[in-house]
C-alpha cells in the first residue's frame, strides 16, 4: 500500500469502498487526524451524509477509522452514541490504496471482502456476513488464495478484538480526544 504522502491533520479523506466485482459500496467522508504505529486515523463525524448503492443516511454517532499499516482490514471505532451499541466494526478488505485528489483532499480505496468482525455492547464480539461471503465466493469468483487469506485474517482479527489486543485496546480513545480538541466533533 502506498502511504498518503503529504497528508496533514484536518485534510479531507473520502473512504471509497467497492466490492470484488468493482461494484460501488460505501462512501464515507472524514478528516485526517494523524498516524501512529498502528496506521492512519480518520475522524468520521455524526450528521455526515454517507451512501452506497441502495442506501443513504446521515450518521448518528462519531467514529474514528483506522487504516492499518498492515493487515487485510480497516477498523471503525464508534462513540457511545451509536444507535445499535456497535463499538468496533472491522471490515475485512484487500487492496487498500491512497489517492491524492488535490491539495488537502484524499481518497482512500479498498475492496470490501464481506466478512466483518463486530464488537457490540449488546451482542459481544461476533463475525457478520458469513452468508454474503459464501455467496460472493461463487458469484464474484473469489480466488481460492484470497478466500483463505480473508478467513485467516478474520480469525486473527476476531481473536485480537475479543482479547482487547492493540489496536483494539482503547487506542481509539486518544484519537477521539484529539479530534474533539481540534474542533472536529
N, CA, C and O of each residue as an XYZ file, in Angstrom:
740
protein
N       0.845     -1.178      0.000
C       0.000      0.000      0.000
C       0.886      1.234      0.000
O       1.855      1.328      0.752
N       0.532      2.172     -0.855
C       1.220      3.469     -0.814
C       0.826      4.210      0.445
O      -0.300      4.079      0.924
N       1.745      4.982      0.976
C       1.413      5.840      2.105
C       0.802      7.132      1.571
O       1.063      7.514      0.430
N       0.000      7.802      2.376
C      -0.636      9.042      1.918
C       0.331     10.230      1.992
O       0.267     11.037      2.919
N       1.216     10.325      1.013
C       2.238     11.376      1.002
C       1.610     12.761      1.030
O       0.706     13.071      0.254
N       2.111     13.584      1.941
C       1.679     14.966      2.019
C       0.398     15.197      2.789
O      -0.061     16.336      2.881
N      -0.186     14.167      3.340
C      -1.432     14.351      4.091
C      -1.146     15.064      5.403
O      -0.126     14.819      6.048
N      -2.062     15.951      5.791
C      -1.904     16.741      7.011
C      -3.172     16.643      7.846
O      -4.259     16.405      7.320
N      -3.020     16.825      9.137
C      -4.173     16.822     10.032
C      -5.214     17.817      9.525
O      -4.890     18.954      9.183
N      -6.455     17.374      9.483
C      -7.556     18.209      9.013
C      -7.902     18.009      7.547
O      -8.961     18.452      7.103
N      -7.029     17.349      6.781
C      -7.329     17.117      5.368
C      -8.560     16.231      5.212
O      -8.803     15.331      6.016
N      -9.321     16.501      4.171
C     -10.490     15.689      3.845
C     -10.038     14.347      3.306
O      -9.176     14.279      2.430
N     -10.628     13.267      3.839
C     -10.373     11.912      3.341
C     -11.730     11.276      3.056
O     -12.556     11.128      3.956
N     -11.949     10.905      1.812
C     -13.170     10.207      1.437
C     -12.822      8.728      1.301
O     -12.031      8.341      0.441
N     -13.425      7.908      2.162
C     -13.225      6.467      2.088
C     -14.206      5.914      1.060
O     -15.419      6.052      1.215
N     -13.673      5.286      0.008
C     -14.497      4.700     -1.055
C     -14.254      3.200     -1.078
O     -13.174      2.726     -1.431
N     -15.278      2.478     -0.697
C     -15.193      1.028     -0.716
C     -15.876      0.519     -1.978
O     -16.840      1.104     -2.472
N     -15.347     -0.586     -2.480
C     -16.013     -1.252     -3.600
C     -15.985     -2.740     -3.321
O     -15.291     -3.207     -2.417
N     -16.737     -3.467     -4.100
C     -16.791     -4.917     -3.966
C     -15.790     -5.550     -4.928
O     -15.212     -4.857     -5.765
N     -15.586     -6.843     -4.815
C     -14.597     -7.558     -5.610
C     -14.873     -7.458     -7.107
O     -13.943     -7.493     -7.913
N     -16.143     -7.333     -7.481
C     -16.513     -7.205     -8.896
C     -16.458     -5.758     -9.368
O     -16.956     -5.443    -10.449
N     -15.862     -4.875     -8.576
C     -15.699     -3.441     -8.853
C     -16.977     -2.641     -8.624
O     -17.003     -1.440     -8.891
N     -18.031     -3.280     -8.138
C     -19.258     -2.554     -7.823
C     -19.042     -1.609     -6.659
O     -18.283     -1.894     -5.732
N     -19.726     -0.479     -6.727
C     -19.616      0.527     -5.672
C     -20.171     -0.008     -4.353
O     -21.091     -0.826     -4.327
N     -19.588      0.476     -3.271
C     -20.059      0.129     -1.931
C     -20.102      1.435     -1.139
O     -20.465      2.462     -1.712
N     -19.760      1.449      0.112
C     -19.894      2.650      0.941
C     -18.922      3.764      0.543
O     -17.784      3.515      0.147
N     -19.416      5.007      0.664
C     -18.609      6.216      0.527
C     -18.822      7.019      1.814
O     -19.945      7.399      2.147
N     -17.709      7.270      2.538
C     -17.802      7.923      3.844
C     -16.730      9.008      3.942
O     -15.541      8.708      3.828
N     -17.133     10.269      4.153
C     -16.139     11.339      4.305
C     -15.599     11.419      5.732
O     -16.245     10.977      6.683
N     -14.412     11.987      5.859
C     -13.825     12.190      7.171
C     -12.686     13.189      7.108
O     -12.368     13.729      6.048
N     -12.081     13.425      8.255
C     -10.941     14.338      8.375
C      -9.772     13.593      8.982
O      -9.902     12.907      9.996
N      -8.625     13.744      8.337
C      -7.422     13.064      8.777
C      -6.972     13.599     10.129
O      -6.914     14.810     10.342
N      -6.653     12.675     11.049
C      -6.195     13.043     12.387
C      -4.687     12.918     12.545
O      -4.053     13.790     13.138
N      -4.109     11.844     12.024
C      -2.683     11.604     12.194
C      -2.386     10.119     12.101
O      -3.242      9.311     11.741
N      -1.142      9.783     12.438
C      -0.738      8.382     12.358
C       0.015      7.990     13.614
O       0.557      8.829     14.333
N       0.029      6.688     13.852
C       0.819      6.114     14.932
C       1.359      4.774     14.452
O       1.332      4.487     13.256
N       1.846      3.959     15.370
C       2.433      2.686     14.988
C       1.422      1.742     14.349
O       1.813      0.815     13.640
N       0.133      1.960     14.584
C      -0.900      1.091     14.016
C      -1.279      1.478     12.597
O      -1.633      0.619     11.789
N      -1.207      2.770     12.291
C      -1.598      3.224     10.961
C      -2.097      4.650     10.964
O      -1.657      5.475     11.765
N      -3.018      4.935     10.062
C      -3.543      6.282      9.842
C      -4.958      6.359     10.394
O      -5.761      5.446     10.199
N      -5.261      7.460     11.088
C      -6.538      7.625     11.771
C      -7.332      8.761     11.141
O      -6.794      9.830     10.850
N      -8.622      8.511     10.936
C      -9.510      9.464     10.271
C     -10.758      9.640     11.125
O     -11.386      8.661     11.528
N     -11.111     10.878     11.395
C     -12.340     11.169     12.142
C     -13.513     11.198     11.174
O     -13.459     11.858     10.137
N     -14.573     10.478     11.524
C     -15.808     10.478     10.743
C     -16.932     10.907     11.682
O     -17.352     10.148     12.556
N     -17.407     12.120     11.491
C     -18.337     12.713     12.440
C     -19.791     12.345     12.249
O     -20.193     11.794     11.224
N     -20.567     12.669     13.272
C     -22.011     12.477     13.185
C     -22.599     13.525     12.241
O     -21.992     14.563     11.976
N     -23.783     13.223     11.749
C     -24.510     14.092     10.809
C     -23.809     14.246      9.464
O     -24.057     15.208      8.737
N     -22.931     13.294      9.134
C     -22.306     13.267      7.811
C     -23.161     12.409      6.881
O     -23.722     11.396      7.300
N     -23.253     12.815      5.634
C     -24.002     12.052      4.646
C     -23.105     10.952      4.103
O     -22.027     11.222      3.574
N     -23.559      9.703      4.238
C     -22.826      8.564      3.693
C     -23.780      7.789      2.788
O     -24.999      7.839      2.954
N     -23.198      7.070      1.824
C     -24.076      6.353      0.901
C     -23.402      5.116      0.325
O     -22.181      4.960      0.364
N     -24.236      4.260     -0.204
C     -23.842      3.110     -1.000
C     -25.014      2.851     -1.942
O     -26.097      3.392     -1.722
N     -24.834      2.053     -2.968
C     -25.965      1.764     -3.836
C     -27.135      1.179     -3.033
O     -26.993      0.164     -2.352
N     -28.269      1.834     -3.129
C     -29.461      1.366     -2.430
C     -29.636      1.877     -1.019
O     -30.629      1.543     -0.374
N     -28.706      2.678     -0.511
C     -28.825      3.195      0.856
C     -28.079      4.517      0.982
O     -27.010      4.708      0.403
N     -28.668      5.418      1.750
C     -28.025      6.694      2.066
C     -28.585      7.161      3.404
O     -29.766      6.974      3.699
N     -27.718      7.772      4.206
C     -28.170      8.223      5.515
C     -27.213      9.264      6.074
O     -26.104      9.459      5.575
N     -27.680      9.923      7.124
C     -26.824     10.799      7.900
C     -26.390     10.010      9.136
O     -27.219      9.393      9.805
N     -25.103     10.030      9.432
C     -24.590      9.272     10.568
C     -25.122      9.840     11.880
O     -25.388     11.037     11.994
N     -25.268      8.967     12.854
C     -25.832      9.385     14.135
C     -24.823      9.330     15.276
O     -25.173      9.593     16.426
N     -23.581      8.992     14.968
C     -22.549      8.969     16.004
C     -21.205      9.310     15.385
O     -21.020      9.217     14.171
N     -20.272      9.704     16.239
C     -18.908      9.953     15.799
C     -18.154      8.628     15.718
O     -18.473      7.664     16.414
N     -17.147      8.610     14.849
C     -16.324      7.413     14.701
C     -14.913      7.831     14.319
O     -14.694      8.922     13.794
N     -13.963      6.950     14.590
C     -12.619      7.094     14.045
C     -12.303      5.819     13.282
O     -12.544      4.708     13.754
N     -11.760      6.012     12.093
C     -11.393      4.916     11.205
C      -9.892      4.718     11.273
O      -9.125      5.675     11.162
N      -9.474      3.476     11.456
C      -8.061      3.114     11.406
C      -7.788      2.412     10.087
O      -8.396      1.388      9.775
N      -6.861      2.981      9.314
C      -6.320      2.321      8.130
C      -4.984      1.751      8.582
O      -4.016      2.495      8.733
N      -4.919      0.434      8.801
C      -3.708     -0.132      9.391
C      -2.529     -0.175      8.421
O      -2.708     -0.215      7.204
N      -1.343     -0.165      8.974
C      -0.117     -0.266      8.172
C      -0.013     -1.627      7.503
O       0.558     -1.755      6.420
N      -0.568     -2.644      8.155
C      -0.554     -3.983      7.573
C      -1.818     -4.701      7.998
O      -2.452     -4.337      8.988
N      -2.173     -5.717      7.247
C      -3.379     -6.469      7.542
C      -4.426     -6.250      6.464
O      -4.387     -5.265      5.726
N      -5.346     -7.170      6.389
C      -6.407     -7.116      5.385
C      -7.713     -6.656      6.025
O      -8.705     -7.385      6.036
N      -7.695     -5.445      6.553
C      -8.884     -4.898      7.207
C      -8.771     -3.385      7.349
O      -7.697     -2.806      7.184
N      -9.898     -2.764      7.658
C      -9.959     -1.424      8.218
C     -10.896     -1.513      9.415
O     -11.831     -2.315      9.414
N     -10.656     -0.702     10.428
C     -11.450     -0.777     11.654
C     -12.077      0.579     11.954
O     -11.408      1.612     11.927
N     -13.365      0.553     12.239
C     -14.089      1.750     12.648
C     -14.462      1.607     14.113
O     -15.052      0.607     14.523
N     -14.109      2.623     14.898
C     -14.399      2.663     16.323
C     -15.463      3.734     16.540
O     -15.275      4.887     16.152
N     -16.579      3.355     17.159
C     -17.694      4.278     17.338
C     -17.749      4.808     18.764
O     -17.292      4.154     19.702
N     -18.322      6.016     18.916
C     -18.540      6.550     20.256
C     -19.784      5.887     20.851
O     -20.432      5.067     20.201
N     -20.103      6.247     22.075
C     -21.212      5.610     22.793
C     -22.583      5.991     22.247
O     -23.589      5.461     22.718
N     -22.656      6.877     21.284
C     -23.933      7.301     20.707
C     -24.434      6.382     19.594
O     -25.537      6.580     19.085
N     -23.649      5.391     19.214
C     -24.074      4.527     18.110
C     -25.418      3.883     18.473
O     -25.541      3.271     19.534
N     -26.415      4.015     17.609
C     -27.764      3.566     17.958
C     -27.914      2.064     18.198
O     -28.823      1.656     18.921
N     -27.061      1.239     17.623
C     -27.146     -0.211     17.814
C     -26.170     -0.727     18.868
O     -26.079     -1.933     19.096
N     -25.443      0.185     19.509
C     -24.465     -0.232     20.505
C     -23.180     -0.779     19.910
O     -22.383     -1.398     20.615
N     -22.969     -0.554     18.598
C     -21.731     -1.012     17.977
C     -20.572     -0.182     18.504
O     -20.626      1.048     18.513
N     -19.529     -0.866     18.940
C     -18.335     -0.208     19.464
C     -17.188     -0.280     18.464
O     -16.490      0.709     18.241
N     -16.993     -1.449     17.865
C     -15.940     -1.653     16.868
C     -16.543     -2.412     15.698
O     -17.278     -3.384     15.876
N     -16.218     -1.949     14.504
C     -16.692     -2.624     13.285
C     -15.491     -2.760     12.360
O     -14.976     -1.768     11.843
N     -15.052     -3.990     12.158
C     -13.869     -4.248     11.346
C     -14.311     -4.865     10.024
O     -14.901     -5.945      9.998
N     -14.020     -4.171      8.932
C     -14.290     -4.681      7.592
C     -13.065     -5.434      7.103
O     -11.977     -4.861      7.040
N     -13.218     -6.707      6.756
C     -12.135     -7.433      6.111
C     -12.059     -6.921      4.683
O     -13.082     -6.820      4.005
N     -10.856     -6.599      4.219
C     -10.709     -5.920      2.933
C      -9.324     -6.170      2.358
O      -8.385     -6.520      3.073
N      -9.225     -5.982      1.057
C      -7.943     -6.124      0.365
C      -7.705     -4.909     -0.523
O      -8.595     -4.088     -0.745
N      -6.484     -4.822     -1.021
C      -6.049     -3.792     -1.973
C      -6.290     -2.359     -1.508
O      -6.851     -1.559     -2.257
N      -5.877     -2.020     -0.288
C      -6.028     -0.629      0.153
C      -5.105      0.290     -0.647
O      -4.012     -0.109     -1.048
N      -5.548      1.497     -0.869
C      -4.718      2.448     -1.602
C      -5.170      3.875     -1.312
O      -6.354      4.134     -1.097
N      -4.224      4.777     -1.308
C      -4.481      6.205     -1.131
C      -4.358      6.892     -2.486
O      -3.481      6.565     -3.286
N      -5.235      7.835     -2.727
C      -5.214      8.588     -3.970
C      -5.351     10.077     -3.655
O      -6.423     10.520     -3.243
N      -4.280     10.858     -3.843
C      -4.419     12.306     -3.637
C      -5.252     12.904     -4.782
O      -4.983     12.639     -5.954
N      -6.247     13.698     -4.440
C      -7.134     14.307     -5.432
C      -6.651     15.713     -5.787
O      -6.529     16.074     -6.957
N      -6.387     16.477     -4.761
C      -5.850     17.836     -4.881
C      -5.304     18.188     -3.510
O      -5.478     17.406     -2.575
N      -4.654     19.324     -3.350
C      -4.116     19.640     -2.023
C      -5.194     19.542     -0.940
O      -6.270     20.128     -1.064
N      -4.893     18.804      0.106
C      -5.739     18.635      1.287
C      -6.988     17.800      1.052
O      -7.916     17.831      1.860
N      -7.019     17.049     -0.052
C      -8.146     16.155     -0.340
C      -7.597     14.824     -0.839
O      -6.852     14.773     -1.818
N      -7.976     13.741     -0.146
C      -7.507     12.400     -0.482
C      -8.695     11.447     -0.550
O      -9.715     11.645      0.110
N      -8.534     10.409     -1.367
C      -9.449      9.276     -1.339
C      -8.671      8.091     -0.795
O      -7.483      7.919     -1.069
N      -9.370      7.281     -0.018
C      -8.821      6.015      0.425
C      -9.724      4.934     -0.146
O     -10.931      4.935      0.096
N      -9.138      4.007     -0.905
C      -9.891      2.945     -1.566
C      -9.564      1.589     -0.971
O      -8.464      1.372     -0.461
N     -10.536      0.664     -1.038
C     -10.301     -0.724     -0.678
C     -11.368     -1.586     -1.326
O     -12.381     -1.088     -1.817
N     -11.121     -2.885     -1.318
C     -12.119     -3.850     -1.769
C     -12.662     -4.554     -0.533
O     -11.932     -5.258      0.164
N     -13.934     -4.359     -0.274
C     -14.616     -4.959      0.866
C     -14.843     -6.446      0.578
O     -15.423     -6.809     -0.445
N     -14.381     -7.288      1.485
C     -14.482     -8.739      1.290
C     -15.577     -9.366      2.157
O     -15.476    -10.528      2.550
N     -16.599     -8.605      2.444
C     -17.844     -9.077      3.056
C     -17.756     -9.340      4.551
O     -18.559     -8.793      5.307
N     -16.815    -10.152      5.002
C     -16.766    -10.522      6.416
C     -16.449     -9.305      7.282
O     -15.640     -8.451      6.918
N     -17.112     -9.252      8.439
C     -16.912     -8.170      9.399
C     -16.768     -8.770     10.787
O     -17.466     -9.721     11.137
N     -15.868     -8.217     11.567
C     -15.766     -8.562     12.980
C     -16.331     -7.371     13.741
O     -15.884     -6.237     13.573
N     -17.322     -7.651     14.579
C     -18.050     -6.589     15.266
C     -17.974     -6.812     16.769
O     -18.103     -7.935     17.257
N     -17.760     -5.699     17.502
C     -17.924     -5.743     18.959
C     -19.059     -4.797     19.301
O     -19.029     -3.611     18.972
N     -20.050     -5.345     19.964
C     -21.255     -4.602     20.305
C     -21.523     -4.693     21.794
O     -21.260     -5.725     22.412
N     -22.040     -3.627     22.372
C     -22.399     -3.672     23.794
C     -23.558     -4.632     24.030
O     -23.750     -5.103     25.151
N     -24.331     -4.925     22.989
C     -25.496     -5.800     23.125
C     -25.196     -7.263     22.802
O     -25.783     -8.162     23.406
N     -24.278     -7.512     21.843
C     -24.050     -8.879     21.360
C     -22.639     -9.406     21.610
O     -22.359    -10.569     21.317
N     -21.765     -8.590     22.135
C     -20.387     -9.024     22.320
C     -19.633     -9.003     21.004
O     -19.914     -8.171     20.142
N     -18.675     -9.912     20.839
C     -17.858     -9.969     19.622
C     -18.389    -11.102     18.745
O     -18.620    -12.216     19.214
N     -18.575    -10.794     17.468
C     -19.079    -11.801     16.539
C     -18.609    -11.499     15.119
O     -18.175    -10.387     14.817
N     -18.702    -12.504     14.257
C     -18.393    -12.342     12.832
C     -19.715    -12.199     12.097
O     -20.637    -12.989     12.299
N     -19.801    -11.184     11.242
C     -21.024    -10.899     10.498
C     -20.811    -11.137      9.004
O     -19.686    -11.077      8.508
N     -21.882    -11.400      8.316
C     -21.949    -11.523      6.850
C     -21.226    -12.742      6.288
O     -20.693    -12.698      5.180
N     -21.211    -13.823      7.053
C     -20.623    -15.059      6.523
C     -21.417    -15.587      5.332
O     -20.845    -16.171      4.411
N     -22.735    -15.381      5.350
C     -23.563    -15.810      4.222
C     -23.234    -15.032      2.957
O     -23.174    -15.600      1.867
N     -23.022    -13.737      3.107
C     -22.644    -12.899      1.964
C     -21.282    -13.324      1.407
O     -21.092    -13.386      0.192
N     -20.341    -13.616      2.306
C     -19.020    -14.067      1.886
C     -19.133    -15.370      1.091
O     -18.488    -15.521      0.053
N     -19.942    -16.301      1.571
C     -20.137    -17.580      0.869
C     -20.781    -17.360     -0.507
O     -20.351    -17.953     -1.496
N     -21.799    -16.517     -0.569
C     -22.474    -16.234     -1.840
C     -21.531    -15.572     -2.844
O     -21.506    -15.941     -4.018
N     -20.760    -14.599     -2.376
C     -19.877    -13.853     -3.274
C     -18.673    -14.667     -3.742
O     -18.100    -14.376     -4.792
N     -18.284    -15.686     -2.970
C     -17.200    -16.560     -3.429
C     -17.556    -17.167     -4.775
O     -16.698    -17.325     -5.643
N     -18.825    -17.505     -4.941
C     -19.300    -18.107     -6.180
C     -19.641    -17.025     -7.202
O     -19.158    -17.054     -8.334
N     -20.478    -16.069     -6.792
C     -20.974    -15.054     -7.725
C     -19.859    -14.171     -8.288
O     -19.893    -13.795     -9.460
N     -18.871    -13.842     -7.451
C     -17.799    -12.944     -7.888
C     -16.488    -13.685     -8.145
O     -15.472    -13.072     -8.470
N     -16.522    -15.003     -7.995
C     -15.365    -15.849     -8.298
C     -14.108    -15.447     -7.525
O     -13.058    -15.181     -8.110
N     -14.240    -15.409     -6.210
C     -13.080    -15.111     -5.386
C     -12.018    -16.189     -5.609
O     -12.341    -17.377     -5.599
N     -10.775    -15.800     -5.807
C      -9.700    -16.793     -5.906
C      -9.538    -17.549     -4.587
O      -9.733    -16.987     -3.509
N      -9.183    -18.810     -4.685
C      -9.030    -19.674     -3.510
C      -8.052    -19.057     -2.515
O      -8.297    -19.082     -1.308
N      -6.940    -18.501     -3.015
C      -5.949    -17.928     -2.101
C      -6.485    -16.692     -1.373
O      -6.101    -16.441     -0.231
N      -7.363    -15.920     -2.015
C      -7.974    -14.751     -1.355
C      -8.947    -15.219     -0.279
O      -8.988    -14.643      0.808
N      -9.719    -16.241     -0.564
C     -10.653    -16.797      0.422
C      -9.884    -17.248      1.666
O     -10.265    -16.917      2.789
N      -8.815    -17.993      1.466
C      -8.012    -18.481      2.592
C      -7.403    -17.318      3.371
O      -7.399    -17.327      4.602
N      -6.897    -16.331      2.664
C      -6.278    -15.161      3.311
C      -7.294    -14.403      4.161
O      -6.988    -13.999      5.283
N      -8.500    -14.211      3.631
C      -9.525    -13.465      4.364
C     -10.014    -14.266      5.567
O     -10.217    -13.699      6.640
N     -10.202    -15.551      5.408
C     -10.628    -16.386      6.550
C      -9.576    -16.348      7.668
O      -9.921    -16.239      8.845
N      -8.308    -16.438      7.297
C      -7.233    -16.390      8.276
C      -7.189    -15.036      8.978
O      -7.056    -14.967     10.200
N      -7.300    -13.969      8.204
C      -7.287    -12.619      8.785
C      -8.497    -12.408      9.680
O      -8.382    -11.773     10.728
N      -9.638    -12.920      9.294
C     -10.844    -12.802     10.106
C     -10.633    -13.464     11.470
O     -10.996    -12.889     12.496
N     -10.060    -14.649     11.491
C      -9.780    -15.343     12.756
C      -8.804    -14.545     13.611
O      -8.987    -14.419     14.821
N      -7.766    -14.009     12.974
C      -6.761    -13.226     13.709
C      -7.386    -11.976     14.314
O      -7.162    -11.669     15.485
N      -8.173    -11.252     13.512
C      -8.802    -10.013     13.991
C      -9.834    -10.326     15.073
O      -9.906     -9.621     16.080
N     -10.629    -11.369     14.878
C     -11.618    -11.759     15.892
C     -10.926    -11.996     17.238
O     -11.383    -11.501     18.268
N      -9.846    -12.738     17.227
C      -9.101    -13.027     18.451
C      -8.578    -11.743     19.087
O      -8.659    -11.571     20.303
N      -8.044    -10.845     18.267
C      -7.496     -9.581     18.782
C      -8.586     -8.696     19.380
O      -8.394     -8.108     20.444
N      -9.732     -8.600     18.701
C     -10.835     -7.787     19.221
C     -11.358     -8.388     20.519
O     -11.544     -7.671     21.502
N     -11.597     -9.703     20.533
C     -12.131    -10.371     21.723
C     -11.193    -10.244     22.923
O     -11.649    -10.130     24.061
N      -9.887    -10.264     22.671
C      -8.897    -10.191     23.755
C      -8.517     -8.753     24.108
O      -7.787     -8.523     25.073
N      -9.008     -7.784     23.331
C      -8.647     -6.388     23.592
C      -7.193     -6.097     23.303
O      -6.572     -5.282     23.986
N      -6.637     -6.762     22.285
C      -5.249     -6.528     21.896
C      -5.168     -5.285     20.997
O      -6.117     -4.958     20.285
N      -4.033     -4.612     21.045
C      -3.827     -3.417     20.220
C      -4.040     -3.763     18.747
O      -3.613     -4.828     18.299
N      -4.674     -2.908     18.012
C      -5.182     -1.578     18.344
C      -6.595     -1.557     18.909
O      -7.220     -0.498     18.971
N      -7.109     -2.718     19.324
C      -8.474     -2.833     19.835
C      -8.504     -2.770     21.363
O      -9.370     -3.363     22.006
N      -7.559     -2.053     21.916
C      -7.357     -1.990     23.361
C      -7.692     -0.631     23.960
O      -7.265     -0.325     25.074
N      -8.443      0.179     23.243
C      -8.754      1.527     23.709
C      -7.886      2.593     23.079
O      -8.012      3.773     23.408
N      -7.005      2.193     22.174
C      -6.141      3.153     21.476
C      -6.963      4.246     20.812
O      -6.525      5.394     20.734
N      -8.151      3.898     20.334
C      -9.012      4.863     19.652
C      -9.412      6.036     20.545
O      -9.699      7.124     20.045
N      -9.435      5.826     21.853
C      -9.843      6.881     22.786
C      -8.991      8.125     22.627
O      -9.517      9.238     22.630
N      -7.687      7.956     22.490
C      -6.796      9.109     22.308
C      -7.085      9.831     20.990
O      -6.967     11.054     20.916
N      -7.461      9.081     19.954
C      -7.770      9.716     18.670
C      -9.105     10.451     18.719
O      -9.258     11.491     18.079
N     -10.072      9.926     19.467
C     -11.317     10.670     19.683
C     -11.018     11.979     20.399
O     -11.518     13.035     20.009
N     -10.196     11.909     21.455
C      -9.827     13.116     22.217
C      -9.165     14.133     21.292
O      -9.483     15.321     21.337
N      -8.253     13.666     20.464
C      -7.550     14.566     19.548
C      -8.538     15.237     18.597
O      -8.416     16.430     18.319
N      -9.506     14.487     18.102
C     -10.484     15.081     17.176
C     -11.320     16.144     17.889
O     -11.615     17.187     17.307
N     -11.698     15.893     19.123
C     -12.512     16.859     19.852
C     -11.693     18.103     20.215
O     -12.198     19.224     20.162
N     -10.427     17.893     20.585
C      -9.560     19.020     20.901
C      -9.350     19.934     19.696
O      -9.209     21.148     19.839
N      -9.331     19.332     18.507
C      -9.117     20.098     17.285
C     -10.418     20.602     16.668
O     -10.425     21.096     15.541
N     -11.523     20.475     17.413
C     -12.786     21.018     16.951
C     -13.415     20.280     15.793
O     -14.203     20.864     15.049
N     -13.087     18.997     15.617
C     -13.659     18.247     14.505
C     -14.995     17.620     14.850
O     -15.718     17.158     13.967
N     -15.319     17.604     16.113
C     -16.592     16.989     16.512
C     -17.617     18.031     16.849
O     -18.746     17.694     17.205
